[in-house]
Amino acid sequence: MSEEKKQHRKPIESGVPDPMQFMHPVLKANFGNWDWHERPRPGVLHHVSKTGEDIWTVRAGTQRQMDVYTIRKLCDIGDKFAEGHVRFTTRSNIEFMVSDQDKVEPLIDKLQEAGFPVGGTGNSVSVISHTQGWLHCDIPGTDASGVVKSLMDMMYEEFVKEEMPNRVRITTSCCQINCGGQGDIAINVQYTKPPVINHSLVAKVCERPAVVARCPVAAIRPAMVNGKATLEVDEKKCICCGACYPPCPPMQINSRESTKLAIWVGGKHSNARSKPTFHKLVVSNLPNNPPRWPEVEEIVRKILYAYKDNARDWERMGEWIERIGWPRFFELVDMPFTHHHLDDFRGARSSLNSSAHIHF
């Protein structure tokens, strides 16, 4: 192999470094050559390659926001009880890879002793995919990581066991414009009122043309207030998306009255059994009520256990709802079904080209 081919691919702004340099030797040697796999127990994956080599993966849940001491603790566990190779999933789970089955149980025992539950595989509730929240993000409407903590405390047993009809993927977002994704259950911020403008600060802080250009519905325009250059909002056009707040913090979109949470259900990314789907609104205007968000927890609990008790094996959340119908779903979760829930959007073809099997 030439020296040029040995060099790792350079990281790019929109991507990640070459993963091969950090990959477990067994994974690297058998890349693209796996024969079969199984789940011996919740949180453990066993892969066998066509060469006969084995690899066991132990998955544990972690918090989304980690201090350096927690990271060091996880790395020490990986060095002492695994084989020094770890990876993080998109849902903030950490996975340890070992090539010796005898190392699996001691690794699990050590992780659980250190407070990291093992699970999140198969038909379970995995750790909630969420955004950065108040600690890191400069534009959040809520603390998504706090919402996740309160919900995962409630759903702990569903993480360490595989007792759901199918896998359950839950997402949260801190704002409406940057983050969030399709999920079986999604908890997303909704802004309910136009921004409140501090006119004395706009000219000092904001590039007004950039803010005007940022608005997706052309509801913002330059203005003069008390002799100072500022901005104004046409509230009849404003859709309360919050897009103006990041480039211009004096256009404050957050408050106890205007920042609410909404819960959506039925979204999925996979092509298994049915095409990917967008989630749909179930309930809105829930209070943004830290530190435990009890109103959100109550609704998520109703939805999750109605699904667990009534869905057939292998049905994802959206597939179950499509089978029983939305009116019946709202009966089972004990929530009102109104005309606001009717989805009559017909703007971009019936499939929105959301399937991997695209036909134009």
N, C-alpha and C positions, 0 to 999 in steps of 0.2 A: 504494500500500500504506500502510495507516495506521501511525502510530508504534507502536501497541500490537502489531501483528503483526510488526514488525521486531525486537522484543525477543526475546532468546534465552530458551528455557525454562530455568527455574531448576533447579539440581541438587537432587536429593532424596537422602535418606540411603540408600535402597536402589537408587539408579540412578546415572547418569553425567550430566555436563553435556551440553548440546545439542551434538551433533557437527558440526552444519552450520558453526559459526563457525571450525572448524579444517580443514574439508574443502577439498581441491584444487578450484580453480575449475571444471575440466572435470568432475569428479565431481559437483559441486554443480549445474552447469547441466544435466547429463544424468541426474540422480537418477531412477531408475525407468524410464529410457528407453533401456536398452542393447539392442543388436541381436544381437551375437555376440561370442565371445571365443576366444582360443587361447593356447597356451603355446609361444612360439618356442624356448625352451630351459629347462632346469631353473632355477627361481628367478625366472622372468620371466613375467608375465601381460600379455596384450594385449587390451584391451576396445575395441569399436567401438560407438558409439551409433547410433541411427536417424537422427541428424542428420549422420552421417559423421565426427564428431569421434573422435579416438583418445586412449587413455591407456595408458601402459606402467607396470606395477608391478614393481619389483625387490625381491625378498624376501631378507633376510639373517638368519642366525641370530645370536642374542646370548646372553649369560649371563643367567640369571634375576635375579641380584643384581648391580646395576650401581652403580658409584661415579660421582660427578658428573663426573669427567674422561672416562669412557667416554661418558656422555650428551652431553657437550659435543663430543667427537670425532664422534659420530654426527650431531649437529646441524650441525657444520661441514661434514661431507660433504654433508648435505642442502642446505645453502645454496650450496656451491660447485659441486657436481656434479649436483644435482637441481634442484628448483624450490621448495625451502623447505617442503615438506609431507611429513610422515611420519606413520605410525600403527603401533602395536604390536598384534600379534595375541594371542589368548589363550594361545598357546604360546610367547610371548616372542620371536617373530620381529619384526623391524622391516621395514616396507615403505615404499619411496620411490616417489612417483608423478611421472612426467614426461610431458609432452604432445609431446615431440620424440624421435623414435626415435634420432636421432644422439647423444642424451645417455645412452643405455642402456649401451653398452659402456664408456665412460669411467667411469660410475658403478660398474659391476661391478668394473672394474680397481681402482678406489680402495678399494672395500669389501674386496676380497680382500687388497690390499696392507696394509690396516689390521688384518687378521686376522679379518674377519667373512665366513664362508663364505656364498655365494649358493646357495640351493636351497630344499628343503622344500615344493615344489609337486608336484601330480600324484601319481604312484605312487612316492612316496619316503617315507622316514622323516622326519617333521617333528620339530622340537625338542620334547622331552618336556614335556608340561604338568605343572607341579609346584608344590608349595606352598613356604612361605618358609623352612623349616628353622631351624637353630639361631640364625641371625643376627637374624631378626625375630620369630619366633613364641615365645610363652611356654610352650607345652605340647607341643613336638614329641617324638616318640619316636626320630626319626632326623633327619638332615640331607638332606632330599629333593634340594636343589640340589646337594649333593655326589654323591649317587647319579646324578643327571642328568649331571654333568660326566664321571664315569667311563664311563657308558654311551654318551654322545654321542661321546666319543673313540673308542670301539670302532665306532660306527655312522657315522662321519664320511662315508665313501664313499657310504653309502645316503642321506645328506642331500643331497649335491651332485649325485647322479645320480637318474634316474627309472627304476629297474630292478626294483622290487618288483612283484608281481602287481597290487597296488592300493595305495592310500595306507595307511600304517601310523601309527596314533595311539597313543602310549604315555603313560601317566600315572603319577605317583608321589604318595604322601601321606606326611606327617610323623607323623600319628596316625590313629586309627580313628574319631574322632568329629567332626572338623571338615572334613576335606578328602579329596580323592580323587574319581575319576570313572570312568565306563565307558570302557574302552580296548581296543584289539586286544591290548595287553599292559599290565598294571597291576602296579606294585610298591608294595605297601601294608604299613604297619606292622601287626603283630599283637602284642598283649600276651598273655602266656601265664600270668601269675600275678596273684593279687589284690594290691592295694596294700600296701606296708609302711608302717605308721603310726608317726609320731613323736608320741607322745601328749603330750609336754611342750609342743609347739608348737600343737596343734590349737586350743585355746581362745584363743590369742593371735592367730592368723592367720585362722581360718575362721569363717564364719557357719554354725554347725552345721545349722540348719533348711534353709538353701539347699543344703547338700551332701546332706542326706537326700533332699530333693526332686529333686535332680539324677539320682539313681540310677534307671535305667530298670527295674530288676527288684526294687526295694525291698530291697536287700541291706545297706544302711547304716542304723544306728540310733545314737542317743545312748548314751553309756556313761560310767562313771567309772573311771579307772585311777590308783591311788596318790593318791586324793583330788582328782584333777583332772578337770574336764569334758573329754570327748574323744568320739571316735566309734569304732565297731567295725564289722567287716564279717562278714556271714554268708557264709563261703567256699563253702558248698554252693549258694547262690543266685548268687554273683558270676559274671559272664560275662567279666570282665577286659577291659572296654571302655575303661577309662581316663577315663570321664566325671567321676569324682570329683576327679581331679587338678587341673583348671583352677581350680575355686573353692576348693581346699584343697591347696596344694602339700605340706604335711606328709604327705599320703596318696600317697607316692611310688610311681609305677607303673613307672618306668623303671629298668632295670639290665641288665647284660650277660646275665644269666640269663633275664630276663623279657621283654625287648624283642627281637623277632625280625622278620624280613621274610617276606612271602608274595608269590607271583607268581600272577596271575590272567590268563586269556586269553579272547578271544572277545566282548568287549563292543563296542558301537558305538551312536552316537546317531542316525545318519542313517537315512532311509527308502529309500535307493537299493537297488533289487533285493530287499531284505528289510527287515522291520521292525526297529526298535531292539532290542538284546538286552543282557542282563546278562552280565558276564563270570563265569567259573567258575574255581575254585581248581585250580592245577596242582601247586604245591609250597609247603610252609610251613616254618617254623622255620629259615629261613636266617639266619646270624649277621649282626647289625648291626655291620659290620666296616669302619669308616672307616680311611683316607681314600679307598680305591678300591673297596670292596665287591666283591672278586673272585668270591665265590660267587654273588652276584646276577648279575654280568656273564656268568659262564659259562652260567647257565640261560637268560638272555635271548638270548644268542648262539645257543644250540641251537634255541630256539623260532623266532627270527627267520629263521634260514637254513633250517630245515626248511620253514617256510612259503614262503620264496623259491624253494626248489628243487622243491617239490611242488604248490603251488597253481596253479589255472588263472588265466588272465588275468581280471582284474576281480573275483576272489573276495576278499572281506575275510577276515580271520583266522577269525572265527566261522563264516562260510559254508564255508570250506575244511574246518574241523573237523567241521561237521555233515554234510558230504558223505562224508568218509572214516570218520567214527566216532571216538569218543574212545579206544577201545583202540588203534586204528591210530595216532592222534596221539601217544599216549604211547610207542609203539614208535619212531616217527620221531624224537622228541626224546630218546629213550634215558633215560626216567624211569619209575619204577614206577607202576602203576595199581592202586589199592587200593580197598577198600569205602568209604574216607573220601571218595573223589572222587565217589561216586554222589549225584546231586541228586534227592531224592525230595520236595522241597518242593511242596506243592499248595495253598498257603494263600490265594491271591488271584487266582483265575481263571487260565486257561491263558496268556492273553496279558498279564496284569497291566496291561491298557490301555496298553501301551508303544508302540503304533503311533500315528502322527499321524492315521491313519484310524480314529478311535475309534468303536466300536459297543457300546452298553450292552445 
